[in-house]
């Protein structure tokens, strides 16, 4: 089959994924499997071979990151239900003078979203933000923007949330690299993102009359939150930080040992860099803390709830693996390079193309998970032919995958409704800040790919 027809079939597959999610509103996993089937059959793999490849792709992805995703979700749920997440947030917020409290809120969102899903992190933090806004007489638009910026950066770029956890497996590099780059780039991006969005808010970008839903009393969120946690003991800040930082510290130690000359296949390095081991250690610590502060039954209920929540992420990630295996079997990477004229020496064009794919999926169907997984899956066929470290391609895909979140994104409604905003208020405090983060990350990926192409 010609390169042009391969690219045409890929375009049809992408249209199928988006169309099936938007029109009959099929589950993203089902849409990805149908698109995978079309891609395989249309490219000549045959019906049976296509179905076998879909199954093997799903299984390979689950073998690689299925258990780590489940452990990551379990860790986040235990931290939320035991009050560890709330303790970290309140400690950070109260540790700084009032003029820096928005930065503290962004920092709290950044830390908590490393193990905790975006929506849950925001739900945990918004009552604290409401209390802070009331205490320092600051508009809620500043609070929501700060929380969303910190939350989305960590959720998108730092394992163990699904997309950054899948990135190394899809594109072929170490988890430690993703951890380091995600932390460094994320921390750097947070600063200008906060400065830009705060300056825009200072200029009157947010209109309280038009952008606030005056029929909603957001203080109700605070009272309900306090009622839920009333009379329950909380772990100390130091204790709460242990399960949060443990996987990060273990992976970073592994990377440091390799950099100092320790063989990568040594037992210590292999163990400390193993995502299952690091997350399992963190989950066990979180379990011990949960048993002490909420009891055995509540801890077990928390775990059961977490495993239910993990199902969606696992299904989408596995189906993304099916799609990836199908398109890699068709050698679509070479076809994309030749048909779209993506030169093997043009690192910038590759990074921009990666961002563009994630951008299209994000705008069209809303899910950042689907956008990130699918764009990285497509780029995995191109990366081996390009003189660039795949982590920069992953960062571009992930940035494109969060670019424009609007009314077809569930996170938009969670943040907008809990903050007491109208749709226009949500666009100004959710869509705009996340786009700023996305664009700044794209710049960082371009710089990194140019300065450190194969580092």
C-alpha positions as CSV (number, residue, x, y, z in Angstrom):
1,X,0.0,0.0,0.0
2,X,1.3,3.5,-0.9
3,X,2.4,5.9,1.8
4,X,-0.4,8.3,0.8
5,X,-3.1,5.7,1.4
6,X,-1.6,4.7,4.7
7,X,-1.8,8.4,5.8
8,X,-5.4,8.6,4.5
9,X,-6.4,5.5,6.5
10,X,-4.8,7.0,9.6
11,X,-6.8,10.2,9.1
12,X,-10.0,8.2,8.7
13,X,-9.1,6.3,11.9
14,X,-8.6,9.5,13.8
15,X,-11.9,10.9,12.4
16,X,-13.6,7.6,13.5
17,X,-12.3,8.0,17.1
18,X,-13.5,11.6,17.4
19,X,-16.8,11.0,15.6
20,X,-17.8,7.9,17.5
21,X,-17.1,9.7,20.8
22,X,-19.0,12.9,19.8
23,X,-22.0,11.6,17.8
24,X,-23.3,8.3,19.2
25,X,-21.2,9.1,22.3
26,X,-19.5,5.7,22.5
27,X,-17.0,5.1,25.3
28,X,-13.5,6.1,24.2
29,X,-12.2,2.6,24.6
30,X,-14.8,1.2,22.2
31,X,-14.1,4.0,19.7
32,X,-10.3,3.3,19.8
33,X,-10.9,-0.4,19.2
34,X,-13.2,0.3,16.3
35,X,-10.7,2.7,14.8
36,X,-7.9,0.1,15.3
37,X,-10.0,-2.5,13.5
38,X,-10.6,-0.1,10.6
39,X,-6.9,0.8,10.4
40,X,-5.8,-2.8,10.4
41,X,-8.3,-4.1,7.9
42,X,-8.0,-1.2,5.5
43,X,-4.2,-1.5,5.5
44,X,-4.3,-5.1,4.5
45,X,-3.7,-7.0,7.8
46,X,-6.8,-9.1,7.4
47,X,-9.7,-9.5,9.9
48,X,-8.3,-12.2,12.1
49,X,-4.8,-10.8,12.2
50,X,-6.2,-7.4,13.0
51,X,-8.2,-8.7,15.9
52,X,-5.2,-10.6,17.2
53,X,-3.1,-7.5,17.0
54,X,-5.7,-5.5,18.8
55,X,-5.8,-8.0,21.6
56,X,-2.0,-8.3,21.8
57,X,-1.6,-4.5,21.9
58,X,-4.1,-4.2,24.7
59,X,-2.4,-7.0,26.6
60,X,1.1,-5.6,26.1
61,X,0.0,-2.2,27.4
62,X,-1.7,-3.7,30.4
63,X,1.4,-5.8,31.1
64,X,3.5,-2.7,31.1
65,X,1.5,-0.1,33.0
66,X,-1.9,-1.7,34.0
67,X,-0.8,-2.5,37.6
68,X,1.1,0.8,38.1
69,X,-2.0,2.8,37.0
70,X,-4.1,0.8,39.5
71,X,-1.6,1.4,42.3
72,X,-1.4,5.1,41.4
73,X,-5.1,5.5,41.6
74,X,-5.2,3.5,44.9
75,X,-2.5,5.8,46.4
76,X,-4.4,8.9,45.5
77,X,-7.6,7.6,46.9
78,X,-6.1,6.6,50.2
79,X,-4.4,10.0,50.5
80,X,-7.7,11.7,49.9
81,X,-9.8,9.6,52.2
82,X,-7.4,9.7,55.2
83,X,-7.0,13.5,55.1
84,X,-3.4,13.4,54.1
85,X,-4.1,15.5,51.0
86,X,-6.1,18.0,53.0
87,X,-3.3,18.3,55.6
88,X,-0.7,18.9,52.9
89,X,-2.8,21.6,51.3
90,X,-3.7,23.5,54.5
91,X,-0.2,23.4,55.8
92,X,1.2,24.9,52.6
93,X,-1.4,27.6,52.4
94,X,-1.0,28.6,56.1
95,X,2.8,28.6,55.8
96,X,3.1,31.7,53.6
97,X,2.1,35.3,54.0
98,X,-1.3,36.3,52.5
99,X,0.3,38.0,49.5
100,X,1.8,34.7,48.4
101,X,-1.2,32.5,49.2
102,X,-2.2,32.0,45.6
103,X,1.3,30.6,44.9
104,X,0.8,28.3,47.9
105,X,-2.5,27.1,46.4
106,X,-0.9,26.4,43.1
107,X,1.9,24.6,44.9
108,X,-0.7,22.5,46.8
109,X,-2.4,21.6,43.5
110,X,0.9,20.7,42.0
111,X,1.9,18.4,44.8
112,X,-1.4,16.7,45.3
113,X,-2.1,16.0,41.6
114,X,1.1,13.9,41.3
115,X,-0.8,10.9,42.8
116,X,-4.4,12.1,42.8
117,X,-6.6,12.5,39.7
118,X,-7.3,16.1,38.5
119,X,-11.0,16.2,39.5
120,X,-10.4,14.7,42.9
121,X,-7.6,17.1,43.6
122,X,-9.7,20.1,42.7
123,X,-12.6,18.8,44.9
124,X,-10.2,18.4,47.8
125,X,-8.7,21.9,47.4
126,X,-11.6,24.1,46.4
127,X,-13.1,24.3,50.0
128,X,-9.7,25.4,51.2
129,X,-9.5,27.9,48.4
130,X,-12.9,29.2,49.2
131,X,-11.9,29.7,52.9
132,X,-8.7,31.5,51.8
133,X,-10.6,33.8,49.4
134,X,-12.9,34.8,52.1
135,X,-10.1,35.2,54.7
136,X,-8.0,37.5,52.5
137,X,-10.9,39.1,50.5
138,X,-9.6,37.8,47.2
139,X,-11.9,37.0,44.2
140,X,-12.6,33.3,43.6
141,X,-11.3,33.7,40.0
142,X,-7.7,34.0,41.3
143,X,-8.2,31.0,43.6
144,X,-9.7,28.7,40.9
145,X,-7.0,29.8,38.4
146,X,-4.1,29.0,40.8
147,X,-5.6,25.6,41.7
148,X,-6.2,24.6,38.1
149,X,-2.6,25.6,37.0
150,X,-0.9,23.6,39.7
151,X,-3.3,20.7,39.3
152,X,-3.1,20.3,35.5
153,X,0.7,20.6,35.4
154,X,1.4,17.7,37.7
155,X,-1.5,15.6,36.4
156,X,-0.3,15.9,32.9
157,X,3.5,15.6,33.1
158,X,4.5,13.7,36.3
159,X,3.9,10.0,36.9
160,X,2.0,8.0,38.3
161,X,-1.1,9.5,36.6
162,X,-1.9,7.5,33.4
163,X,-0.6,9.7,30.6
164,X,2.9,10.5,31.9
165,X,3.1,6.9,33.2
166,X,2.3,5.6,29.7
167,X,4.7,8.0,27.9
168,X,8.0,6.1,28.5
169,X,6.4,2.8,27.4
170,X,4.9,4.2,24.3
171,X,7.9,6.2,23.2
172,X,10.8,4.1,24.5
173,X,12.6,5.9,27.4
174,X,13.0,5.5,31.1
175,X,10.4,6.4,33.7
176,X,13.1,8.3,35.6
177,X,13.6,10.6,32.6
178,X,9.9,11.4,32.5
179,X,9.9,12.0,36.3
180,X,12.8,14.4,36.1
181,X,11.7,16.3,33.0
182,X,8.1,16.4,34.2
183,X,9.1,17.9,37.6
184,X,11.6,20.4,36.2
185,X,9.6,21.6,33.2
186,X,6.4,21.6,35.3
187,X,7.9,23.7,38.0
188,X,9.4,26.1,35.5
189,X,6.2,26.4,33.5
190,X,4.1,27.1,36.7
191,X,5.9,30.3,37.4
192,X,5.2,32.2,34.1
193,X,1.8,30.7,33.9
194,X,0.9,32.1,37.3
195,X,2.4,35.5,36.4
196,X,0.6,35.7,33.1
197,X,-2.8,34.7,34.3
198,X,-2.6,36.8,37.4
199,X,-1.7,39.9,35.3
200,X,-4.6,39.2,33.0
201,X,-7.0,38.9,35.9
202,X,-5.6,42.2,37.4
203,X,-6.5,43.9,34.1
204,X,-10.2,43.0,34.6
205,X,-10.4,39.9,32.4
206,X,-12.9,38.3,34.8
207,X,-16.2,40.1,35.2
208,X,-18.0,39.3,38.5
209,X,-21.4,40.3,37.2
210,X,-21.3,38.1,34.1
211,X,-18.9,35.3,35.0
212,X,-20.2,34.4,38.5
213,X,-23.2,32.3,39.0
214,X,-24.9,34.3,41.7
215,X,-27.5,31.6,42.3
216,X,-24.9,29.3,43.7
217,X,-23.5,29.6,47.2
218,X,-20.0,28.3,47.0
219,X,-19.6,28.6,50.8
220,X,-21.8,25.5,50.9
221,X,-18.9,23.5,49.6
222,X,-16.8,24.7,52.5
223,X,-19.4,23.7,55.1
224,X,-20.0,20.3,53.6
225,X,-16.2,19.7,53.4
226,X,-15.8,20.6,57.1
227,X,-18.7,18.5,58.1
228,X,-17.2,15.5,56.3
229,X,-13.9,15.9,58.0
230,X,-15.2,17.0,61.4
231,X,-13.9,15.1,64.4
232,X,-11.7,12.9,62.3
233,X,-8.0,12.9,63.2
234,X,-5.5,13.9,60.5
235,X,-2.0,12.7,59.9
236,X,0.8,15.2,60.4
237,X,2.2,17.1,57.5
238,X,5.4,15.1,57.5
239,X,3.6,11.8,57.7
240,X,1.3,12.8,54.9
241,X,4.2,13.7,52.6
242,X,5.9,10.2,52.9
243,X,3.6,8.3,50.5
244,X,3.4,11.3,48.1
245,X,7.2,11.7,47.8
246,X,8.3,8.1,48.2
247,X,7.9,7.0,44.5
248,X,9.5,10.2,43.3
249,X,12.5,9.9,45.6
250,X,13.1,6.2,44.8
251,X,13.0,6.8,41.1
252,X,15.3,9.8,41.4
253,X,17.7,7.8,43.5
254,X,17.8,5.2,40.7
255,X,18.5,7.9,38.1
256,X,21.3,9.4,40.3
257,X,22.9,6.0,40.8
258,X,22.9,5.4,37.0
259,X,24.4,8.8,36.4
260,X,27.2,8.0,38.9
261,X,28.2,4.9,37.1
262,X,26.1,2.1,38.7
263,X,25.1,-0.4,36.1
264,X,21.5,0.0,35.0
265,X,21.0,-3.8,35.3
266,X,22.2,-3.9,39.0
267,X,19.6,-5.2,41.5
268,X,19.4,-1.9,43.4
269,X,18.9,0.3,40.3
270,X,16.5,-2.1,38.7
271,X,14.4,-2.3,41.8
272,X,14.3,1.4,42.6
273,X,13.5,2.3,39.0
274,X,10.7,-0.3,38.8
275,X,7.4,1.5,38.8
276,X,5.5,-1.4,40.3
277,X,7.9,-1.6,43.3
278,X,8.0,2.2,43.9
279,X,4.2,2.6,43.8
280,X,3.7,-0.6,45.9
281,X,5.9,0.8,48.6
282,X,4.0,4.1,48.6
283,X,0.6,2.3,48.7
284,X,1.7,0.1,51.6
285,X,2.8,3.2,53.6
286,X,-0.5,4.9,52.7
287,X,-2.4,1.8,53.9
288,X,-0.5,1.8,57.3
289,X,-1.4,5.5,57.7
290,X,-5.0,4.8,56.7
291,X,-5.4,1.9,59.2
292,X,-4.3,4.2,62.0
293,X,-6.4,7.2,61.1
294,X,-9.6,5.8,59.5
295,X,-9.5,2.1,60.4
296,X,-9.4,-1.1,58.5
297,X,-12.9,-1.1,57.1
298,X,-12.7,2.5,55.9
299,X,-9.4,1.8,54.3
300,X,-10.7,-1.2,52.5
301,X,-13.7,0.8,51.3
302,X,-11.4,3.5,50.0
303,X,-9.4,0.9,48.1
304,X,-12.5,-0.6,46.5
305,X,-13.6,2.8,45.4
306,X,-10.2,3.5,43.9
307,X,-10.2,0.3,41.9
308,X,-13.6,1.2,40.4
309,X,-12.2,4.6,39.4
310,X,-9.2,3.0,37.8
311,X,-11.3,1.1,35.3
312,X,-11.8,4.0,32.9
313,X,-8.1,4.9,32.8
314,X,-7.1,1.3,32.3
315,X,-9.6,0.7,29.5
316,X,-8.6,3.8,27.6
317,X,-4.9,3.2,28.1
318,X,-5.2,-0.4,27.0
319,X,-7.2,0.5,23.9
320,X,-4.5,3.1,23.1
321,X,-2.0,0.3,23.2
322,X,-4.2,-1.6,20.7
323,X,-4.3,1.4,18.4
324,X,-0.5,1.8,18.7
325,X,0.3,-1.8,17.9
326,X,-2.0,-1.7,14.8
327,X,-0.4,1.5,13.4
328,X,3.1,0.4,14.1
329,X,2.4,-2.9,12.3
330,X,1.5,-0.8,9.2
331,X,4.8,1.2,9.2
332,X,2.8,4.4,9.3
333,X,5.8,6.3,10.7
334,X,7.7,6.2,7.4
335,X,4.5,7.1,5.5
336,X,3.9,10.1,7.7
337,X,7.5,11.3,7.3
338,X,7.4,11.1,3.5
339,X,3.8,12.1,2.8
340,X,3.6,15.0,5.3
341,X,7.2,16.0,4.5
342,X,8.3,15.8,8.2
343,X,12.0,15.8,7.6
344,X,14.1,13.5,9.8
345,X,16.4,16.4,10.5
346,X,13.7,18.9,11.4
347,X,13.2,18.4,15.2
348,X,11.0,21.5,15.4
349,X,8.6,20.2,12.8
350,X,8.3,16.9,14.7
351,X,7.6,18.7,18.0
352,X,5.0,21.0,16.4
353,X,3.3,18.0,14.7
354,X,3.2,16.1,18.0
355,X,1.6,19.1,19.7
356,X,-0.9,19.5,16.8
357,X,-2.2,15.9,17.0
358,X,-2.8,16.2,20.7
359,X,-4.4,19.6,20.2
360,X,-6.9,18.3,17.6
361,X,-8.0,15.4,19.8
362,X,-8.4,17.6,22.8
363,X,-10.5,20.3,21.1
364,X,-12.6,17.7,19.3
365,X,-13.5,15.2,22.1
366,X,-12.5,16.8,25.4
367,X,-10.6,14.0,27.2
368,X,-7.0,14.8,27.9
369,X,-6.3,11.1,28.5
370,X,-7.6,10.1,25.1
371,X,-5.8,13.1,23.4
372,X,-2.4,12.3,25.1
373,X,-2.5,8.6,24.7
374,X,-3.6,8.7,21.0
375,X,-1.1,11.4,20.0
376,X,1.8,9.6,21.7
377,X,0.7,6.4,20.1
378,X,0.9,8.0,16.6
379,X,4.2,9.7,17.3
380,X,5.7,6.4,18.5
381,X,5.9,5.3,14.9
382,X,7.9,8.5,14.0
383,X,10.3,8.9,17.0
384,X,12.7,6.1,16.0
385,X,13.5,8.0,12.8
386,X,14.1,11.4,14.4
387,X,17.3,12.6,16.1
388,X,15.4,13.8,19.2
389,X,15.0,12.4,22.7
390,X,11.5,11.0,22.8
391,X,10.7,12.7,26.1
392,X,10.4,16.0,24.3
393,X,8.0,14.5,21.8
394,X,6.0,13.1,24.8
395,X,5.9,16.5,26.4
396,X,4.6,18.1,23.2
397,X,1.9,15.4,22.9
398,X,0.9,15.9,26.5
399,X,0.9,19.6,26.2
400,X,-1.3,19.4,23.0
401,X,-3.5,17.0,24.9
402,X,-4.5,19.6,27.5
403,X,-4.5,22.6,25.2
404,X,-8.1,23.7,24.9
405,X,-10.4,22.2,27.5
406,X,-14.0,23.5,27.1
407,X,-17.6,22.4,27.5
408,X,-16.9,18.8,26.2
409,X,-14.5,18.3,29.0
410,X,-15.8,16.9,32.3
411,X,-13.0,18.7,34.3
412,X,-14.4,22.0,32.9
413,X,-17.7,21.4,34.6
414,X,-16.3,20.2,37.8
415,X,-14.1,23.3,38.2
416,X,-16.7,25.7,36.9
417,X,-19.6,24.5,39.1
418,X,-17.6,24.0,42.3
419,X,-16.2,27.5,41.9
420,X,-19.6,29.1,41.4
421,X,-19.0,30.4,37.9
422,X,-21.0,30.7,34.7
423,X,-19.8,29.1,31.4
424,X,-17.9,32.2,30.5
425,X,-16.4,32.3,33.9
426,X,-15.2,28.7,33.4
427,X,-13.7,29.6,30.0
428,X,-11.7,32.4,31.7
429,X,-10.5,30.3,34.7
430,X,-10.2,26.8,33.3
431,X,-9.8,27.0,29.5
432,X,-7.5,30.1,29.4
433,X,-5.0,29.1,32.2
434,X,-4.7,25.5,30.9
435,X,-4.0,26.9,27.4
436,X,-1.2,29.1,28.8
437,X,0.3,26.0,30.5
438,X,0.0,24.1,27.3
439,X,1.7,26.8,25.2
440,X,4.5,27.4,27.6
441,X,5.2,23.6,27.7
442,X,5.3,23.5,24.0
443,X,8.0,26.3,24.1
444,X,9.9,24.3,26.7
445,X,9.7,21.1,24.6
446,X,11.0,23.0,21.6
447,X,13.9,24.5,23.6
448,X,14.7,21.1,25.2
449,X,14.6,19.3,21.9
450,X,16.9,21.8,20.3
451,X,19.4,22.2,23.1
452,X,19.3,18.6,24.5
453,X,18.1,16.6,21.5
454,X,19.5,13.2,22.6
455,X,20.6,13.8,26.2
